[in-house]
Amino acid sequence: MYAVTGITGKVGGVVANTLLAAGKSVRAVVRDAAKGAEWATKGCDVALAEMGDVTALTEAFSNAAGVFILMPSNFSPSEGFPEVRKLASVLREALQVARPGKVVVISTIGAQATEPNLLNQLQIVEQELSKLDLPITFLRPGWFMENHLWDIEAAKSNGVIPSFLQPLDRAIPMIATADVGRVAAELLQEQWHGKRIVELEAEEHVSPNDIAATFAELLGKPVQVHAVPRDIWKELFISQGSTNPVPRIQMIDGFNEGWICFEGQPRKGRVDLKTVLQGLLLKGVA
């Protein structure tokens, strides 16, 4: 039995479906029964557990051959990241008591960076869970291609998409969520000892110009990309509801300046940018 958190999201859903396709038993760890109903119809066991509930998580992780961990995103954390510190501590305690056979945790490119930025949250998770005497893999993917879901409306309506990634011709490591989920499921079925880091990127790095060109090809119309001036980022993020935009700005700076990067030789994904954007367009998301 493999326990999968975040199963109702893109990555967790792929993890679960990949395991099911391989004939493995899956326990869907969800926050409410309604969200687990779909997975129950697929033959999954369903465990109800909030990420901050150590008792429920311990039960959900018990008797599991492997556990997949996907932390909830927080783009506007409090100073010092107390939210993720609490969740990481709860996860460590639950895993220590449940003692599953192994654990795969979604981390991020740049988790090793010492500079302050939003991705320090996953560095904290890595550090906390590394205290466990369990086989743990930290899967560090690049920038998710699906982040450009938010560019579809602009690409369709006025043919100009905004970019915080700059300069516009600078390509960075990206990855499709389908590859992240598939590789995570494959890792869960492997055997290893101790702690290990697996980095993951697509075959080709992607620039903002590449994003615009791919949208233009798929939409059959010109699409340009506009660099959002850095001096308005803070005001813009606050207007969008962020109460602490500084870590997010620091993260984007890290990608743009190159210090958010991989440590070693990443594995390569199979899905390219065109496939991802085409899939988002075909689903009618915008």
C-alpha positions in Angstrom: 0.0 0.0 0.0 1.3 3.4 -1.0 -0.1 6.5 0.8 -0.4 9.5 -1.4 -0.9 13.1 -0.1 -2.0 15.9 -2.5 -3.8 13.2 -4.6 -6.5 15.7 -5.8 -3.9 17.9 -7.4 -2.0 17.5 -10.7 1.2 15.9 -9.3 -0.4 13.7 -6.7 -3.0 12.5 -9.1 -0.4 11.3 -11.6 1.5 9.6 -8.8 -1.6 7.7 -7.8 -2.7 6.8 -11.3 0.8 5.6 -12.2 0.9 3.4 -9.1 -2.6 2.0 -9.9 -1.6 1.3 -13.5 1.4 -0.7 -12.1 -1.0 -2.8 -10.0 -0.2 -1.2 -6.7 -2.6 -0.5 -3.9 -3.1 3.2 -3.1 -4.3 5.0 0.0 -5.7 8.4 -0.9 -4.9 10.9 1.9 -7.5 13.7 1.6 -8.9 16.5 3.8 -12.5 15.6 3.3 -14.4 12.5 2.2 -16.0 14.2 -0.9 -12.6 14.7 -2.4 -11.7 11.0 -1.8 -14.9 9.7 -3.5 -13.4 9.6 -7.0 -10.4 7.7 -5.7 -12.5 5.3 -3.8 -14.3 4.4 -7.1 -10.9 3.5 -8.5 -10.3 1.0 -5.7 -8.2 3.2 -3.4 -8.4 3.1 0.3 -9.3 6.6 1.6 -7.7 8.2 4.7 -9.0 11.6 6.1 -6.2 13.8 7.4 -5.3 17.4 7.5 -1.5 18.1 7.0 -1.3 19.6 10.5 -3.0 16.7 12.2 -0.3 14.4 13.5 -2.7 11.7 14.8 -4.6 11.4 11.5 -1.4 11.5 9.4 0.2 8.8 11.6 -2.8 6.5 10.9 -2.8 7.4 7.2 0.9 6.5 6.9 0.8 3.4 9.0 1.4 0.0 7.3 2.4 1.8 4.0 5.2 0.5 1.8 5.8 4.1 0.8 4.5 7.6 1.4 4.4 10.4 -1.1 4.5 13.9 0.4 3.4 17.1 -1.3 3.4 20.1 0.9 0.7 22.8 0.4 1.9 25.9 -1.4 2.2 29.2 0.5 3.2 32.1 -1.7 2.7 34.7 1.1 4.3 33.1 4.3 4.9 34.9 7.6 8.4 36.1 8.3 10.6 33.2 9.3 8.2 30.6 7.7 6.5 29.5 11.0 3.7 27.8 9.0 5.9 25.4 7.1 8.1 24.8 10.2 5.0 23.6 12.1 3.8 21.3 9.2 7.3 19.8 8.7 7.5 19.0 12.4 4.1 17.3 12.4 5.1 15.3 9.3 8.3 14.2 10.9 6.5 13.0 14.0 3.8 11.2 12.0 6.4 9.4 9.8 8.5 8.6 12.8 5.7 6.8 14.5 4.1 5.2 11.4 7.5 4.1 10.0 6.5 3.5 6.4 8.9 1.5 4.2 10.1 4.7 2.4 9.2 8.3 1.6 9.3 10.5 -1.5 9.0 14.2 -0.9 8.5 16.9 -3.5 11.1 19.6 -2.9 12.3 22.1 -5.5 15.2 23.2 -7.6 17.3 25.5 -5.5 16.4 24.0 -2.2 20.1 24.1 -1.3 20.3 27.9 -1.8 21.5 29.8 1.2 20.1 33.2 0.0 16.7 34.0 1.6 13.8 33.3 -0.8 10.4 31.6 -1.0 11.9 28.2 -1.7 13.6 28.1 1.7 10.3 26.6 2.8 11.1 23.3 1.1 14.7 23.5 2.4 13.2 23.6 5.9 11.1 20.5 5.0 14.2 18.7 3.7 16.1 19.5 6.9 13.4 18.4 9.2 12.6 15.2 7.5 16.2 14.3 7.1 16.2 13.7 10.9 14.2 10.5 10.3 16.0 7.2 10.1 13.9 6.2 7.1 14.8 5.9 3.4 13.8 9.3 2.0 14.1 10.7 -1.5 13.8 14.5 -2.0 12.6 15.0 -5.6 13.7 18.5 -6.8 11.8 19.5 -10.0 12.4 22.7 -12.0 9.9 25.5 -12.6 6.5 23.9 -13.4 5.4 24.5 -17.0 1.8 24.5 -15.8 2.6 27.9 -14.1 1.9 29.4 -17.5 -1.7 28.5 -17.2 -2.1 32.1 -16.0 -0.7 33.4 -19.3 -3.5 31.8 -21.5 -6.1 34.5 -21.1 -3.6 37.3 -22.0 -2.2 35.3 -24.9 -5.7 34.8 -26.3 -7.2 38.2 -25.6 -4.4 40.7 -26.5 -1.4 38.6 -27.6 0.9 39.9 -24.9 1.9 37.9 -21.9 3.7 39.4 -18.8 6.9 37.8 -17.5 8.7 38.1 -14.2 11.4 35.8 -15.5 14.0 38.1 -17.1 15.8 38.7 -19.4 13.3 37.3 -21.8 15.8 35.3 -23.8 17.2 33.5 -20.7 16.1 29.9 -20.5 15.7 28.1 -17.2 15.0 24.5 -16.2 11.3 23.7 -16.4 9.3 20.5 -16.1 5.8 19.2 -16.7 3.8 18.1 -13.7 3.1 14.8 -15.6 6.8 14.0 -15.5 7.0 15.0 -11.8 4.2 12.6 -10.8 5.5 9.8 -13.0 9.0 10.0 -11.7 7.8 10.3 -8.1 5.7 7.1 -8.6 8.8 5.3 -10.1 11.0 6.4 -7.2 8.4 5.1 -4.7 8.8 1.6 -6.3 12.6 1.7 -6.1 14.7 0.4 -3.2 17.4 2.6 -1.6 19.0 3.3 1.8 19.3 6.6 3.6 18.6 10.0 2.1 19.0 10.9 -1.6 18.3 13.9 -3.8 16.9 13.4 -7.3 16.7 16.5 -9.6 14.4 16.7 -12.6 14.1 18.9 -15.7 12.7 18.7 -19.2 15.0 17.9 -22.1 15.2 21.6 -23.0 15.4 24.7 -20.9 12.7 27.2 -21.6 12.8 31.1 -21.9 9.9 33.6 -21.7 10.4 34.1 -25.5 9.9 30.3 -25.9 6.7 30.5 -24.0 5.4 33.3 -26.3 6.5 31.6 -29.4 4.8 28.3 -28.4 1.5 30.1 -27.6 1.8 31.9 -31.0 2.2 28.5 -32.8 -0.7 26.9 -30.9 -3.1 29.9 -31.2 -2.2 30.7 -34.8 -1.7 34.4 -34.0 1.2 36.7 -32.9 2.0 36.5 -29.2 4.6 38.7 -27.5 6.1 38.7 -24.0 6.4 41.8 -21.8 8.9 42.1 -19.0 7.2 43.3 -15.9 9.4 46.1 -14.4 10.9 44.8 -11.1 10.1 48.1 -9.3 6.4 47.4 -9.4 6.5 43.7 -8.4 5.9 44.4 -4.7 3.0 46.7 -5.3 1.5 44.3 -7.8 1.7 41.3 -5.6 0.2 43.2 -2.7 -2.7 44.3 -4.9 -3.2 40.6 -5.7 -3.6 39.7 -2.0 -0.1 38.9 -0.9 0.7 40.1 2.7 4.4 39.3 2.4 5.6 39.4 -1.2 9.3 39.7 -0.4 10.1 36.0 -0.4 8.4 35.5 -3.7 10.3 38.4 -5.2 13.6 37.0 -3.8 12.7 33.6 -5.4 12.2 35.2 -8.9 15.4 37.1 -8.5 17.1 33.8 -7.8 15.9 32.3 -11.1 16.8 35.5 -13.0 20.3 35.8 -11.4 21.0 32.1 -11.7 21.6 31.2 -8.0 18.4 29.1 -7.9 19.8 26.1 -9.8 20.4 22.4 -9.7 23.3 20.9 -7.7 24.0 17.9 -9.8 23.0 16.2 -13.1 19.2 16.2 -13.3 17.1 13.4 -14.7 15.3 14.3 -17.9 11.5 14.4 -18.3 9.6 13.2 -21.4 7.0 16.0 -21.8 7.8 19.2 -23.7 6.4 22.7 -23.4 4.2 22.5 -26.5 2.5 19.4 -25.2 1.8 21.1 -21.8 0.5 24.3 -23.3 -1.6 22.5 -25.9 -3.1 20.4 -23.1 -4.1 23.4 -21.1 -5.6 25.1 -24.2 -7.6 22.0 -25.1 -9.1 21.8 -21.7 -10.5 25.2 -22.2 -8.7 26.7 -19.2 -8.4 30.5 -19.4 
